[in-house]
């Protein structure tokens, strides 16, 4: 179960990033159609580059899906680089083609929703996997699931406050998303560590 739980962590980690990429792209594509002719071309170029980066990330994930834990650890470093490139390109988009506050808020809301869905999906997957493990550890699993859900609620509440504020810069919104993403990774890892067996830290 140990290796399987680590693979679940990596799959949840990667799926969360892909969902964010898809959410950002959907938001950008809506606004690109509304842009003026000159900025529409620039926006389209950046969106095409973002799609390419997302597709590369998905292709890398596909090659890692069947790999063992050690291969996942190595592959994750490459996926992290691709994710960082995607984030940098999003920042470029906001600095050039998508400076409008409305666009930044719309993108933030889409990405925040994708993160909230990732939290729920991770909790559901963990609950399903925990149900398949011996009942003797149910208390540990219940505690891990409760913590995962609690962390998800806290992260969602913080993001909701920013959604309602509506006037923050992209750097503030991006930092909030990064903080929520980090909390997701930590909670996801802790939950799956609980499935590794007795004595594993939650």
N, C-alpha and C positions, 0 to 999 in steps of 0.2 A: 504494500500500500504506500510505502514511503515514496518511491519514484513516481507512482501514479499521482500522488497528491502534489508533488512538485510540478509535474506536467500540467495539472489542472491550474495551478497558480500561473504558469507561463501563458496558458491559453486564455485565461481570464484577463491577464495583463495585456496581451496582444489584441484581444477582441475589444477591450475598452479603448485602445488607441485607434483601431480601425473605425469604431463607431464615432469617435470624435472627428476623425478625418472626414468621414461621410457627412456628418452634421455640418462641419465647416464648409465643405464643398457645396452642399445643398444651399446653404445660406448665401455663399458667394455667387452661385449661378443665378439665383433670383435677382440679386442686385446688379449683376453684370448686364443683364438684359435691359435694365433701366438706365444704364450709364450713357453719357454723351459719347459720340463717335470716337473721339481720340482716346478717352480713358477706357472705353469699352474694349479696344484692341489690347491695351496694356493689361486690363483686368483679365481678358480671355487668355493671354499668354501666361499669366501667373496661375490662373485656374488650371490650364493645361499642365503646367509644371507640377502643381499640387496633385492632380490626378495621377500623373506619372509616379510621383513619390508614393502615393497611397498604393498604387498597383504594385510597385516594387516591394513595398512592405508586405502586402498580401502574398506575393510570390515567395518571399523569404519565409513567411509564416508557413506556407504550404509545405516547403521543403523540411521545416523543422517539426511539423505536426507528428510525424511518426518516429522522431528521434527520441533517444533516452534523455535522462536528466542532465548528464554532463554535456551532451550536444546542445541541449536547450540553453544551458548557462552560457555557452560560447555564442550560440546564435542570437541570444538576447542582446549581446553587446552590439551586434550588427543592426538589429532591429532598433536599438536605442539611438544609434547614429542616424538611421533613416527617420525616426520620429523627430529627432532634433532638427534635421533638415526640413521636415515638414513644418515644424513650428517656426523656424527661421523664415521660411517662405511665406507663412501666414503673416508674420510681422512685416515683411516686405510689402505684402498686399495692403495692409492697413496703412503703411507709411506712404504708399503711392496711390493705388487705385481705390482703396476703400476707406478714405479718411473720415467719411461721414460717421458721426456719432451713432446715428440710427443703424448703420450697417454693423458697427462694432457691437452694439447692444443685441441686435438680432442674432449675430453669430454667437455671442456669449450665451444667449438663451438656448440656442440649439445645442451647443456643446455641453452646457450644464445639464440639459435634459438627457443627452447621451450618457453623461457620467452617472446620473441618477438611475438610469436604466441598467447600466453596468453593475452598480451596487446591488440592485434587485436581482439581476441574473446570477451574480456571484453567490448571493445568499441562497437562491433556489438550488443552484448546482451543489453547493456545500451541503444543504439539507438532504438532497437526494443521495449524495455520496455517503454522508454520515448514516443515513438509514440503512445502507448496505453493509455497514461495519457492525461488528458484535455489539450487542446491547449493553455489555458491561461498561462501555465508555460513554454511554449516552449523556451523563452529566457533563463531561468535558465538552462534548459536541454541542450540547444545548447552550453552555456558557459561551463557546466560540461563536455560535450562530447569533446569540443575543448580542454579543459585543459587535459583530459585523453589522447587524441591523441598527444598533445604537450609533455606531460610527457613521453609517449611511445617513441616518436622520440628522445628525449634527452637520455633516458636510452639505446636505441638501438645504438645511436651514440657512447656513452661511451664504450659499449661492443664491437662495431666494432673496435674501436681504439686498444683495448686489443687483439682482434683476429688478427689484422694486426701486432702487435708488436711481438708476437710469442715466446717471451723468458721469460715470467713472471713465477714465481713459483706458485704452486697450492694455497698457502695461499693468494697471491695477487689476483689470478683469483677468488678464492672462496669469498674473501671480495667484489670484484666487483659484483659478482652474488648476494650476500646478500644485497648489497646496492640497486641493481636494483629490487630485490624482495621486499624490504621494500618500495621503491617508488611505485611499483605496488600496494601493499596493501593499501598505503595511497591514491593513485589516485582512486583505485577501491572503497574504502570506501567513499571518497568524492563524487564520481559520484552517488553512490546509495543513499547517504544521500540527494542528490538533489531531488530524487523521493519521499522522505518521506513527502514532502509538503512544503508550504510556510514557510519561516523563518528558514528552515533547512540550516545548513552551507554547503557551497560547498567547 
